[in-house]
Amino acid sequence: MYIKDLKFSLWADFIERDYLDNEFKDLIEKGIINGATSNPAIFKNAILNSSAYKEQLKSLKKLSPKEKYEALAIYDIKKAASILQILYNVGNDGYVSIEVDPFLCDDADATIEEGKRLFAEIGYKNVMIKVPATRAGYVAMEALSSEGIPVNATLVFKKSQAISCAEAFERGNKKHGQKVDTVISIFVSRIDRAIDPILRKKGLDEALGGIYNSANIYATIQDMNVTGCRALFASTGVKGDSLPPEYYVEKLLAFNSINTAPIDTILAFDRDGVKEKALPISNQVIKEYFDGVINAGIDFEAVLDKQIENGLESFKGAFSEILDSL
């Protein structure tokens, strides 16, 4: 744990081959991170911009683009899992996540099949299969966790999504008969980037919508108390210079939670961040804030729905770019 008393973990939201061989190990040895996450956009940037993948690609010429992508991604996830296993073995998280094909987000059977296959091919118990929080995704979450496969429920923006994820994990736990580690990834900063321009014009406080929405979802997950299930705050990097880089880590510091963040954000928090519990936030404070958002003419539910849609499209777009390049 990054902060043992709070059971608070800090994971790196980044995967790239050279990084795994160098800075990744250093951050683990210093106790700064104890897990990692990936997504199609992260792999797109790594595969398309790093020369570290060229040598392996030469041996994959006869494979389809998706087979090439999986070979590259599985190699990296295996390497990360191997490095993190020392933490996993002592119960200090040590998980790394890999996402299923985002184009399967509405196909439960295909998501389940791919999740099982990826978990088996990687061959490490400290791998989480990342599944988008859609109707089909909830079915897949239950099925995968029921077989003892750790799951990362991703692209969660709404309390209703988090409840559905937690309920799926609870059913999966009961079927499996043992604790299965799972996380519910609550996306934060994208909300502020969507509504802050409107709030700015109205003279209202900015950079709070993502915090209060996430705090509300976190409280729900805590109240449901599903065995092995934790809230994970994602999309916690800042854009531009208007906020300190550690802002979304510091403001969401909470008991029994995880924050996955870009490397620069992690280093800034480790160096400058306030290491004191920031959540929970009272229901009254949250309600008053969102009353103000609504009074400013913002349909917050519509904003959240749009962010879910945009998130899925972003991952699909990144995945398509990778396949096109391969």
N, C-alpha and C positions, 0 to 999 in steps of 0.2 A: 504494500500500500504506500502511496505517496504520503498520506497523513494517516497513520495507523489508528489513532484515537477516533477519527471520524469514519474509518473504513472508506476513505476516499482514494480513488485510483485515478491516475493520469496516464492516458494512452496516447500514442502518436498516431495521428491521422495521416499517415504517409508510408508508402512502400516504394523503394527503388533499390536496385541491386547493389550498387556501390555503397549506398547509405547503409544497407544491412551489414555490410562487411566492416563498416567503420563507425560512424557516429551512433548508429543504433545500439551497438554493443556498449559504447561508452555511456550512453544515457541510462542503460539498464544497470551497468556496474555502479553508477553513481546514485542509483535509487530514484532517478527523476521520472522514469516511466516504468510501467509494469504491464504493458499490453500494446496492441497496435490494431488499427483498422485500415481497410482499403475499400475502394469502390471503383466503378468503371472509369470515372474521371481521373482518379489518381493513377490508375494503370495506363490510361491513355497518355498522360503527360510523361510517365516514366518510359514507356515503350517507344513513343514517338520522338522523345527528346534526348534519350540517353544512349550512348554508344555501347553500354554494357550488355545490350541484348543482341547485338549484331552477330556475335559468334554462334550463339545458340540457334538463331534464325537460319543460319546456313545449313543446319542439320534437319530443318523442318520443312524443306521445300516441297515435299510431296503431300503435305497435310493441307486440309482446308483452312481458311482464315480463322474460323472459330477454334479448330484444333490447335493451330499455332498459338493463338491467344491463351488458351487454357494451359498449354505446355509452358509458356513463359510465366503466366501467373502462378501456376502450381509450383514451379521451381522456386519462385520468390516466397510464396506462403510457406512452403516446406522449410526454407532456410530460416524464415522468421520464427516459425514454430519451434524449430530445433534450438535456436538461440534462447527463446523464451521458456523453454521447457524447464529450466532450472527453477524458475519462479513458479510455474504451474505445479511442480512436484512438491513444493512446500506450501501450497495453498495461497500464493500471492498472485492471483490472476494468471498472468502468463499467456493470455489468449491473443490470437490474431484472427481477424475476420476476412472472409472472402465472399463476395456477392454472387448470387446466381445471375444468369443471363436476365437483364432487366426486361427483355421482350417477353419473358414468361410470366410477367406480373399478374396476368389475369388467367393463368392456367395452373391450377393447383397440382394436378397430376404430374405435369412436366417439371414444375418447381420441385416437387418432392423427389422425383427421379434424379434430377440434376443435383440436388442437395446431397442425397445419399451417395451419388457417384463421386462428387468432388470430395466429400468427407473421407470416403474409402480410398480414393487415389492419393490424397495428401498423406493419409496414414498417421496423423498425429491427433491425440485426444484434445489438445489445447487449440483446436481450430473451431471457430464459430462460423456457421453458415448464415450469411446475411440475406434476409428475405424482406421485400417491401411490404408495408402494412396496408395491404389491399384485402378484399374479401377472399380472393384465392390464397393470398398470403397467410391469412389466419388459419386456413385449413392445412396449409403446408407447415406452419409453425407447430401446430399440434402434432402432426404426423412425425415430423423430424424429432421433436423433443421426446415424443413417446418411445423413440428408439435410442434414446440417450445421446442424441446429437445436439450439442450446444447451438443455440440460435441467437442471432442478432436481428431483432425486428427494426427495420430502418424506415426512414422518411415518415416519422411520426410528427404531426403538427397539431393534432386535435386530441382532446381528452377521450373522445369516443374511440379513436384508434387505439390508444394506450389500453383502454379497458378491454377491447377485443383481443389485443395481443396477450395481456395478462391472463385472461380467461382461457385462451388457447394454450398457454404455457401451463396453467394449472391442470387442465385436462391431460396434457401430455405427461406431466409429472405423475399423475395418478395412474395412467396407463403403464408408465415405465416402472413405477414402484420405487424409484430412487430419485434423489435430487439431481436435476439437470440445470446447469448454469445457463441463464439466458439474460439478455439485456434488451431494453426498449429504448431505441435511439431517438431522442427528442431534438428536433432541429430548431435552432435558435436564431442566429443572426439574419437569416433570409427574411424573417418576418419584419425586422426593423428596417431592412433595406427597402421593403415594399411600402411601409406606411410612414416612415420618417419624413419624406418630402412633404406629405400632406400635413403632418403634425407641425412641421417647421413653419409652414405658411400660416397656421392657426396660432402660432406662438406657444405651443404645448411641448411638454418634455419629450425628448427623443430617446432612443436606445433603451426603452423599457418594455416595449410590447413583447419582444422575444423572451426577456427575463421573466415577466409576470406570467406569460402563457406557459413557459416551461416550469415555473414554480408551481403553478396550478396542476399541471400534469404529474409532476414529481410527487406532490402530496397524494394524488389519487393512487399512484403506483405503490407508495409506501403504505397507504391505508389498506390496499388489497392484500399486501403481505404474502405474495405468492413465493413459495420456497425456491430459492436460487435465482430469483428475478430481481434485477436492479435497473434503476433509471440511468441512462447514459446520455449526457448532453453532447450533441454533435453540431457541426456548423458553428463553431465557436471562435473562428478567426474573425478579425475586423478588417474592414476595407477602408483605405485612406488613413488620414492622420487625426481624425476628429475624436477618436477614442484610444486610450492606451491599449497596446496589443493584448494585455492579459485580462481585459475587461470582462469578457464572457466566462472566463474561468473563475475569476475572483467573485463575481456577482452571483454565481451559481454553485458556490462551494457548499456541499450538503452531505449529511450523514448517509452512508451506504449508497454512494453514487460514484459515477465515473464521468470524466470529461475527456473526450478525444479531440485533440487540437493539432493544428500545424506546428511544426518544429519551432518556428520563431515565437509563436504564442506560448509554447511550453517553456522555452528558455526565459522569456520575459516574465512569466508568472513565477518561475522558480527564483528568479533574481529579485523581482520587484513586487510581486503580488502579496496582498494581505491574506494570510493563511488562517482566517477565522471563518467559522460557519456563517453563511449568508442566508440559507433557507432553513426552515420554512418562512414564507411571507404570509401575513394574515390575509384571510379571505376578504376582509373589509377593504384593505389597501388594494388588493387585486381588483375587486369589484368597482371601486371608485375610479381606478385608472381606466378600466374598459368602458365604464359609463362615459368618461371623457372622450375616449376614442370614438364611440358611437355618436356622441354629440358633435364631434368634428366631421361627421358625415361619412365615416368609414364603416363599411359592412365587414366586420372582422371575420365572420364565418366564411364569407366569400373570399376574403384574402387567404385564409387558411386552405380552402379548397383549391384555390389557384396555385398556392405553393406546393401542394401535393402533386398537382398535375405537372407543374413546371419541373419539380424534382424528378419525377419519372421520365419526363421528356429529356431532361439534361443527362441522365444516366444512359438512356437509350441512344441519345446523340453521340455521347462519348464512346459507347460500345460500337456504334456503327462506324465511327471514325477509325477506331482500332482495326476493325475487320476490313474496312476499305484499304487501309494502308498495308495490310498483310496479304 
